[in-house]
Amino acid sequence: MSKAVKLRQKFLRRPPPKDFTWAELVLTMDHFGFELDESGGGSHKHFVMRLDENIVIDTHRPHPNGIMFAIQLIEIAKKLKSIGLIE
């Protein structure tokens, strides 16, 4: 099983994992076809899927330890589900 598949499974686990890092989220979102847009300052970040009409998912980059909050993972998963990328 590839690393991308394992990360996707970890991301989709319920309840959400307590050790899912920002770096893992970036790799997972890349697997779904999103690019990290770091334009703008601060911790607010955008994942963009560039299609005819851009799809944007906003989130907060956690600091200082880089561990994602469970609610962030749940909200991102809801958005991915709403656009049909996960069931």
Backbone atoms as SQL, in Angstrom:
CREATE TABLE atoms (id INTEGER PRIMARY KEY, chain TEXT, resi INTEGER, resn TEXT, atom TEXT, x REAL, y REAL, z REAL);
INSERT INTO atoms VALUES
  (1, 'A', 1, 'MET', 'N', 0.840, -1.167, 0.000),
  (2, 'A', 1, 'MET', 'CA', 0.000, 0.000, 0.000),
  (3, 'A', 1, 'MET', 'C', 0.893, 1.240, 0.000),
  (4, 'A', 2, 'SER', 'N', 0.561, 2.208, -0.859),
  (5, 'A', 2, 'SER', 'CA', 1.408, 3.390, -0.985),
  (6, 'A', 2, 'SER', 'C', 1.218, 4.332, 0.208),
  (7, 'A', 3, 'LYS', 'N', 2.177, 5.228, 0.385),
  (8, 'A', 3, 'LYS', 'CA', 2.114, 6.199, 1.471),
  (9, 'A', 3, 'LYS', 'C', 0.889, 7.097, 1.320),
  (10, 'A', 4, 'ALA', 'N', 0.572, 7.478, 0.083),
  (11, 'A', 4, 'ALA', 'CA', -0.587, 8.337, -0.159),
  (12, 'A', 4, 'ALA', 'C', -1.881, 7.650, 0.271),
  (13, 'A', 5, 'VAL', 'N', -2.010, 6.375, -0.013),
  (14, 'A', 5, 'VAL', 'CA', -3.213, 5.624, 0.366),
  (15, 'A', 5, 'VAL', 'C', -3.302, 5.512, 1.893),
  (16, 'A', 6, 'LYS', 'N', -2.179, 5.252, 2.543),
  (17, 'A', 6, 'LYS', 'CA', -2.169, 5.157, 4.006),
  (18, 'A', 6, 'LYS', 'C', -2.545, 6.491, 4.646),
  (19, 'A', 7, 'LEU', 'N', -2.022, 7.586, 4.093),
  (20, 'A', 7, 'LEU', 'CA', -2.358, 8.905, 4.626),
  (21, 'A', 7, 'LEU', 'C', -3.836, 9.212, 4.435),
  (22, 'A', 8, 'ARG', 'N', -4.372, 8.844, 3.286),
  (23, 'A', 8, 'ARG', 'CA', -5.801, 9.074, 3.017),
  (24, 'A', 8, 'ARG', 'C', -6.657, 8.294, 4.025),
  (25, 'A', 9, 'GLN', 'N', -6.285, 7.045, 4.290),
  (26, 'A', 9, 'GLN', 'CA', -7.017, 6.240, 5.264),
  (27, 'A', 9, 'GLN', 'C', -6.929, 6.857, 6.660),
  (28, 'A', 10, 'LYS', 'N', -5.750, 7.332, 7.017),
  (29, 'A', 10, 'LYS', 'CA', -5.563, 7.968, 8.319),
  (30, 'A', 10, 'LYS', 'C', -6.411, 9.232, 8.415),
  (31, 'A', 11, 'PHE', 'N', -6.425, 10.030, 7.351),
  (32, 'A', 11, 'PHE', 'CA', -7.201, 11.267, 7.303),
  (33, 'A', 11, 'PHE', 'C', -8.695, 10.997, 7.475),
  (34, 'A', 12, 'LEU', 'N', -9.186, 9.933, 6.849),
  (35, 'A', 12, 'LEU', 'CA', -10.612, 9.623, 6.858),
  (36, 'A', 12, 'LEU', 'C', -11.074, 8.849, 8.095),
  (37, 'A', 13, 'ARG', 'N', -10.153, 8.446, 8.948),
  (38, 'A', 13, 'ARG', 'CA', -10.489, 7.681, 10.144),
  (39, 'A', 13, 'ARG', 'C', -11.423, 8.486, 11.054),
  (40, 'A', 14, 'ARG', 'N', -12.399, 7.784, 11.645),
  (41, 'A', 14, 'ARG', 'CA', -13.297, 8.422, 12.600),
  (42, 'A', 14, 'ARG', 'C', -13.307, 7.604, 13.859),
  (43, 'A', 15, 'PRO', 'N', -13.050, 8.179, 15.009),
  (44, 'A', 15, 'PRO', 'CA', -12.762, 9.595, 15.203),
  (45, 'A', 15, 'PRO', 'C', -11.425, 9.974, 14.580),
  (46, 'A', 16, 'PRO', 'N', -11.256, 11.260, 14.284),
  (47, 'A', 16, 'PRO', 'CA', -10.021, 11.708, 13.623),
  (48, 'A', 16, 'PRO', 'C', -8.777, 11.410, 14.457),
  (49, 'A', 17, 'PRO', 'N', -7.668, 11.131, 13.802),
  (50, 'A', 17, 'PRO', 'CA', -6.429, 10.868, 14.546),
  (51, 'A', 17, 'PRO', 'C', -5.961, 12.118, 15.288),
  (52, 'A', 18, 'LYS', 'N', -5.336, 11.915, 16.424),
  (53, 'A', 18, 'LYS', 'CA', -4.853, 13.042, 17.226),
  (54, 'A', 18, 'LYS', 'C', -3.421, 13.433, 16.878),
  (55, 'A', 19, 'ASP', 'N', -2.836, 12.713, 15.910),
  (56, 'A', 19, 'ASP', 'CA', -1.442, 12.979, 15.567),
  (57, 'A', 19, 'ASP', 'C', -1.265, 13.326, 14.087),
  (58, 'A', 20, 'PHE', 'N', -2.329, 13.798, 13.425),
  (59, 'A', 20, 'PHE', 'CA', -2.262, 14.123, 11.997),
  (60, 'A', 20, 'PHE', 'C', -1.601, 15.494, 11.857),
  (61, 'A', 21, 'THR', 'N', -0.491, 15.546, 11.127),
  (62, 'A', 21, 'THR', 'CA', 0.297, 16.779, 11.049),
  (63, 'A', 21, 'THR', 'C', -0.082, 17.616, 9.832),
  (64, 'A', 22, 'TRP', 'N', 0.367, 18.865, 9.870),
  (65, 'A', 22, 'TRP', 'CA', 0.167, 19.776, 8.736),
  (66, 'A', 22, 'TRP', 'C', 0.822, 19.196, 7.488),
  (67, 'A', 23, 'ALA', 'N', 2.029, 18.680, 7.616),
  (68, 'A', 23, 'ALA', 'CA', 2.738, 18.097, 6.463),
  (69, 'A', 23, 'ALA', 'C', 1.948, 16.939, 5.864),
  (70, 'A', 24, 'GLU', 'N', 1.331, 16.128, 6.714),
  (71, 'A', 24, 'GLU', 'CA', 0.506, 15.019, 6.222),
  (72, 'A', 24, 'GLU', 'C', -0.738, 15.546, 5.507),
  (73, 'A', 25, 'LEU', 'N', -1.311, 16.638, 6.016),
  (74, 'A', 25, 'LEU', 'CA', -2.474, 17.229, 5.356),
  (75, 'A', 25, 'LEU', 'C', -2.107, 17.747, 3.969),
  (76, 'A', 26, 'VAL', 'N', -0.971, 18.406, 3.858),
  (77, 'A', 26, 'VAL', 'CA', -0.528, 18.922, 2.553),
  (78, 'A', 26, 'VAL', 'C', -0.373, 17.773, 1.557),
  (79, 'A', 27, 'LEU', 'N', 0.240, 16.675, 1.970),
  (80, 'A', 27, 'LEU', 'CA', 0.396, 15.513, 1.092),
  (81, 'A', 27, 'LEU', 'C', -0.948, 14.887, 0.730),
  (82, 'A', 28, 'THR', 'N', -1.851, 14.807, 1.712),
  (83, 'A', 28, 'THR', 'CA', -3.177, 14.231, 1.471),
  (84, 'A', 28, 'THR', 'C', -3.962, 15.083, 0.484),
  (85, 'A', 29, 'MET', 'N', -3.935, 16.395, 0.678),
  (86, 'A', 29, 'MET', 'CA', -4.673, 17.287, -0.223),
  (87, 'A', 29, 'MET', 'C', -4.075, 17.241, -1.630),
  (88, 'A', 30, 'ASP', 'N', -2.774, 17.087, -1.725),
  (89, 'A', 30, 'ASP', 'CA', -2.131, 16.921, -3.035),
  (90, 'A', 30, 'ASP', 'C', -2.650, 15.649, -3.708),
  (91, 'A', 31, 'HIS', 'N', -2.828, 14.599, -2.946),
  (92, 'A', 31, 'HIS', 'CA', -3.363, 13.336, -3.448),
  (93, 'A', 31, 'HIS', 'C', -4.778, 13.528, -4.007),
  (94, 'A', 32, 'PHE', 'N', -5.555, 14.426, -3.395),
  (95, 'A', 32, 'PHE', 'CA', -6.907, 14.720, -3.875),
  (96, 'A', 32, 'PHE', 'C', -6.909, 15.706, -5.046),
  (97, 'A', 33, 'GLY', 'N', -5.745, 16.258, -5.390),
  (98, 'A', 33, 'GLY', 'CA', -5.662, 17.168, -6.526),
  (99, 'A', 33, 'GLY', 'C', -5.617, 18.642, -6.164),
  (100, 'A', 34, 'PHE', 'N', -5.383, 18.950, -4.894),
  (101, 'A', 34, 'PHE', 'CA', -5.323, 20.337, -4.442),
  (102, 'A', 34, 'PHE', 'C', -3.878, 20.794, -4.308),
  (103, 'A', 35, 'GLU', 'N', -3.658, 22.078, -4.552),
  (104, 'A', 35, 'GLU', 'CA', -2.346, 22.699, -4.348),
  (105, 'A', 35, 'GLU', 'C', -2.457, 23.635, -3.154),
  (106, 'A', 36, 'LEU', 'N', -1.385, 23.738, -2.380),
  (107, 'A', 36, 'LEU', 'CA', -1.344, 24.679, -1.274),
  (108, 'A', 36, 'LEU', 'C', -1.019, 26.056, -1.823),
  (109, 'A', 37, 'ASP', 'N', -1.901, 27.008, -1.561),
  (110, 'A', 37, 'ASP', 'CA', -1.681, 28.404, -1.966),
  (111, 'A', 37, 'ASP', 'C', -1.266, 29.161, -0.716),
  (112, 'A', 38, 'GLU', 'N', -0.012, 29.554, -0.673),
  (113, 'A', 38, 'GLU', 'CA', 0.504, 30.235, 0.511),
  (114, 'A', 38, 'GLU', 'C', 0.549, 31.738, 0.342),
  (115, 'A', 39, 'SER', 'N', -0.140, 32.264, -0.675),
  (116, 'A', 39, 'SER', 'CA', -0.184, 33.715, -0.835),
  (117, 'A', 39, 'SER', 'C', -0.946, 34.309, 0.341),
  (118, 'A', 40, 'GLY', 'N', -0.585, 35.462, 0.707),
  (119, 'A', 40, 'GLY', 'CA', -1.176, 36.062, 1.902),
  (120, 'A', 40, 'GLY', 'C', -0.345, 35.683, 3.106),
  (121, 'A', 41, 'GLY', 'N', -0.542, 36.376, 4.175),
  (122, 'A', 41, 'GLY', 'CA', 0.304, 36.141, 5.338),
  (123, 'A', 41, 'GLY', 'C', -0.390, 35.361, 6.425),
  (124, 'A', 42, 'GLY', 'N', 0.346, 35.099, 7.463),
  (125, 'A', 42, 'GLY', 'CA', -0.208, 34.451, 8.633),
  (126, 'A', 42, 'GLY', 'C', -0.429, 32.972, 8.479),
  (127, 'A', 43, 'SER', 'N', -1.280, 32.446, 9.346),
  (128, 'A', 43, 'SER', 'CA', -1.523, 31.007, 9.404),
  (129, 'A', 43, 'SER', 'C', -2.703, 30.557, 8.558),
  (130, 'A', 44, 'HIS', 'N', -3.479, 31.503, 8.023),
  (131, 'A', 44, 'HIS', 'CA', -4.639, 31.145, 7.199),
  (132, 'A', 44, 'HIS', 'C', -4.140, 30.703, 5.829),
  (133, 'A', 45, 'LYS', 'N', -4.468, 29.472, 5.447),
  (134, 'A', 45, 'LYS', 'CA', -3.971, 28.905, 4.191),
  (135, 'A', 45, 'LYS', 'C', -5.131, 28.433, 3.333),
  (136, 'A', 46, 'HIS', 'N', -4.870, 28.295, 2.042),
  (137, 'A', 46, 'HIS', 'CA', -5.874, 27.855, 1.077),
  (138, 'A', 46, 'HIS', 'C', -5.345, 26.654, 0.304),
  (139, 'A', 47, 'PHE', 'N', -6.204, 25.658, 0.123),
  (140, 'A', 47, 'PHE', 'CA', -5.925, 24.562, -0.790),
  (141, 'A', 47, 'PHE', 'C', -6.812, 24.804, -2.003),
  (142, 'A', 48, 'VAL', 'N', -6.213, 24.815, -3.191),
  (143, 'A', 48, 'VAL', 'CA', -6.941, 25.166, -4.407),
  (144, 'A', 48, 'VAL', 'C', -6.863, 24.027, -5.407),
  (145, 'A', 49, 'MET', 'N', -8.023, 23.663, -5.961),
  (146, 'A', 49, 'MET', 'CA', -8.087, 22.732, -7.078),
  (147, 'A', 49, 'MET', 'C', -8.450, 23.581, -8.290),
  (148, 'A', 50, 'ARG', 'N', -7.538, 23.657, -9.226),
  (149, 'A', 50, 'ARG', 'CA', -7.727, 24.537, -10.372),
  (150, 'A', 50, 'ARG', 'C', -8.444, 23.788, -11.489),
  (151, 'A', 51, 'LEU', 'N', -9.704, 24.114, -11.654),
  (152, 'A', 51, 'LEU', 'CA', -10.538, 23.564, -12.716),
  (153, 'A', 51, 'LEU', 'C', -11.119, 24.740, -13.485),
  (154, 'A', 52, 'ASP', 'N', -12.204, 24.518, -14.226),
  (155, 'A', 52, 'ASP', 'CA', -12.866, 25.633, -14.893),
  (156, 'A', 52, 'ASP', 'C', -13.224, 26.704, -13.872),
  (157, 'A', 53, 'GLU', 'N', -13.715, 26.255, -12.737),
  (158, 'A', 53, 'GLU', 'CA', -13.993, 27.151, -11.622),
  (159, 'A', 53, 'GLU', 'C', -13.183, 26.628, -10.441),
  (160, 'A', 54, 'ASN', 'N', -12.318, 27.450, -9.876),
  (161, 'A', 54, 'ASN', 'CA', -11.451, 26.994, -8.788),
  (162, 'A', 54, 'ASN', 'C', -12.260, 26.558, -7.578),
  (163, 'A', 55, 'ILE', 'N', -11.840, 25.465, -6.970),
  (164, 'A', 55, 'ILE', 'CA', -12.419, 24.992, -5.718),
  (165, 'A', 55, 'ILE', 'C', -11.398, 25.313, -4.637),
  (166, 'A', 56, 'VAL', 'N', -11.844, 26.016, -3.602),
  (167, 'A', 56, 'VAL', 'CA', -10.935, 26.466, -2.553),
  (168, 'A', 56, 'VAL', 'C', -11.404, 25.915, -1.204),
  (169, 'A', 57, 'ILE', 'N', -10.461, 25.357, -0.462),
  (170, 'A', 57, 'ILE', 'CA', -10.716, 24.920, 0.908),
  (171, 'A', 57, 'ILE', 'C', -9.758, 25.701, 1.804),
  (172, 'A', 58, 'ASP', 'N', -10.343, 26.448, 2.734),
  (173, 'A', 58, 'ASP', 'CA', -9.557, 27.270, 3.655),
  (174, 'A', 58, 'ASP', 'C', -9.357, 26.534, 4.963),
  (175, 'A', 59, 'THR', 'N', -8.199, 26.730, 5.552),
  (176, 'A', 59, 'THR', 'CA', -7.941, 26.182, 6.884),
  (177, 'A', 59, 'THR', 'C', -6.841, 26.995, 7.550),
  (178, 'A', 60, 'HIS', 'N', -6.609, 26.688, 8.790),
  (179, 'A', 60, 'HIS', 'CA', -5.602, 27.356, 9.601),
  (180, 'A', 60, 'HIS', 'C', -4.425, 26.404, 9.788),
  (181, 'A', 61, 'ARG', 'N', -3.226, 26.889, 9.491),
  (182, 'A', 61, 'ARG', 'CA', -2.029, 26.072, 9.721),
  (183, 'A', 61, 'ARG', 'C', -1.716, 26.103, 11.216),
  (184, 'A', 62, 'PRO', 'N', -1.744, 24.945, 11.871),
  (185, 'A', 62, 'PRO', 'CA', -1.528, 24.928, 13.323),
  (186, 'A', 62, 'PRO', 'C', -0.075, 25.234, 13.684),
  (187, 'A', 63, 'HIS', 'N', 0.081, 25.892, 14.816),
  (188, 'A', 63, 'HIS', 'CA', 1.417, 26.185, 15.298),
  (189, 'A', 63, 'HIS', 'C', 1.370, 26.208, 16.808),
  (190, 'A', 64, 'PRO', 'N', 2.392, 25.967, 17.509),
  (191, 'A', 64, 'PRO', 'CA', 3.748, 25.739, 17.036),
  (192, 'A', 64, 'PRO', 'C', 4.059, 24.282, 16.703),
  (193, 'A', 65, 'ASN', 'N', 3.202, 23.323, 17.139),
  (194, 'A', 65, 'ASN', 'CA', 3.581, 21.920, 16.974),
  (195, 'A', 65, 'ASN', 'C', 3.176, 21.300, 15.645),
  (196, 'A', 66, 'GLY', 'N', 2.297, 21.932, 14.867),
  (197, 'A', 66, 'GLY', 'CA', 1.928, 21.417, 13.552),
  (198, 'A', 66, 'GLY', 'C', 0.917, 20.285, 13.553),
  (199, 'A', 67, 'ILE', 'N', 0.288, 19.999, 14.699),
  (200, 'A', 67, 'ILE', 'CA', -0.714, 18.934, 14.771),
  (201, 'A', 67, 'ILE', 'C', -2.085, 19.538, 14.479),
  (202, 'A', 68, 'MET', 'N', -2.807, 18.917, 13.541),
  (203, 'A', 68, 'MET', 'CA', -4.131, 19.398, 13.149),
  (204, 'A', 68, 'MET', 'C', -5.150, 19.092, 14.245),
  (205, 'A', 69, 'PHE', 'N', -6.099, 20.007, 14.420),
  (206, 'A', 69, 'PHE', 'CA', -7.205, 19.772, 15.344),
  (207, 'A', 69, 'PHE', 'C', -8.219, 18.856, 14.665),
  (208, 'A', 70, 'ALA', 'N', -8.883, 18.033, 15.458),
  (209, 'A', 70, 'ALA', 'CA', -9.871, 17.087, 14.925),
  (210, 'A', 70, 'ALA', 'C', -10.958, 17.809, 14.141),
  (211, 'A', 71, 'ILE', 'N', -11.434, 18.943, 14.633),
  (212, 'A', 71, 'ILE', 'CA', -12.502, 19.674, 13.956),
  (213, 'A', 71, 'ILE', 'C', -12.056, 20.145, 12.573),
  (214, 'A', 72, 'GLN', 'N', -10.786, 20.486, 12.420),
  (215, 'A', 72, 'GLN', 'CA', -10.279, 20.885, 11.111),
  (216, 'A', 72, 'GLN', 'C', -10.364, 19.723, 10.129),
  (217, 'A', 73, 'LEU', 'N', -9.952, 18.547, 10.567),
  (218, 'A', 73, 'LEU', 'CA', -9.991, 17.374, 9.694),
  (219, 'A', 73, 'LEU', 'C', -11.422, 17.024, 9.314),
  (220, 'A', 74, 'ILE', 'N', -12.336, 17.145, 10.261),
  (221, 'A', 74, 'ILE', 'CA', -13.742, 16.851, 9.991),
  (222, 'A', 74, 'ILE', 'C', -14.304, 17.838, 8.971),
  (223, 'A', 75, 'GLU', 'N', -14.020, 19.118, 9.146),
  (224, 'A', 75, 'GLU', 'CA', -14.540, 20.144, 8.223),
  (225, 'A', 75, 'GLU', 'C', -13.958, 19.978, 6.813),
  (226, 'A', 76, 'ILE', 'N', -12.688, 19.670, 6.718),
  (227, 'A', 76, 'ILE', 'CA', -12.078, 19.456, 5.401),
  (228, 'A', 76, 'ILE', 'C', -12.687, 18.232, 4.739),
  (229, 'A', 77, 'ALA', 'N', -12.897, 17.162, 5.508),
  (230, 'A', 77, 'ALA', 'CA', -13.520, 15.953, 4.957),
  (231, 'A', 77, 'ALA', 'C', -14.937, 16.244, 4.473),
  (232, 'A', 78, 'LYS', 'N', -15.698, 17.062, 5.208),
  (233, 'A', 78, 'LYS', 'CA', -17.049, 17.444, 4.778),
  (234, 'A', 78, 'LYS', 'C', -17.005, 18.168, 3.436),
  (235, 'A', 79, 'LYS', 'N', -16.044, 19.061, 3.277),
  (236, 'A', 79, 'LYS', 'CA', -15.920, 19.809, 2.019),
  (237, 'A', 79, 'LYS', 'C', -15.552, 18.880, 0.867),
  (238, 'A', 80, 'LEU', 'N', -14.641, 17.940, 1.138),
  (239, 'A', 80, 'LEU', 'CA', -14.268, 16.975, 0.092),
  (240, 'A', 80, 'LEU', 'C', -15.456, 16.104, -0.287),
  (241, 'A', 81, 'LYS', 'N', -16.278, 15.760, 0.703),
  (242, 'A', 81, 'LYS', 'CA', -17.472, 14.966, 0.432),
  (243, 'A', 81, 'LYS', 'C', -18.483, 15.767, -0.382),
  (244, 'A', 82, 'SER', 'N', -18.640, 17.044, -0.057),
  (245, 'A', 82, 'SER', 'CA', -19.626, 17.883, -0.744),
  (246, 'A', 82, 'SER', 'C', -19.288, 18.094, -2.220),
  (247, 'A', 83, 'ILE', 'N', -18.004, 17.980, -2.565),
  (248, 'A', 83, 'ILE', 'CA', -17.642, 18.120, -3.984),
  (249, 'A', 83, 'ILE', 'C', -17.439, 16.772, -4.662),
  (250, 'A', 84, 'GLY', 'N', -17.726, 15.685, -3.924),
  (251, 'A', 84, 'GLY', 'CA', -17.732, 14.358, -4.519),
  (252, 'A', 84, 'GLY', 'C', -16.398, 13.640, -4.584),
  (253, 'A', 85, 'LEU', 'N', -15.411, 14.085, -3.817),
  (254, 'A', 85, 'LEU', 'CA', -14.106, 13.423, -3.859),
  (255, 'A', 85, 'LEU', 'C', -13.988, 12.250, -2.893),
  (256, 'A', 86, 'ILE', 'N', -14.874, 12.214, -1.884),
  (257, 'A', 86, 'ILE', 'CA', -14.927, 11.072, -0.980),
  (258, 'A', 86, 'ILE', 'C', -16.388, 10.731, -0.725),
  (259, 'A', 87, 'GLU', 'N', -16.621, 9.525, -0.254),
  (260, 'A', 87, 'GLU', 'CA', -18.002, 9.089, 0.037),
  (261, 'A', 87, 'GLU', 'C', -18.354, 9.330, 1.476);
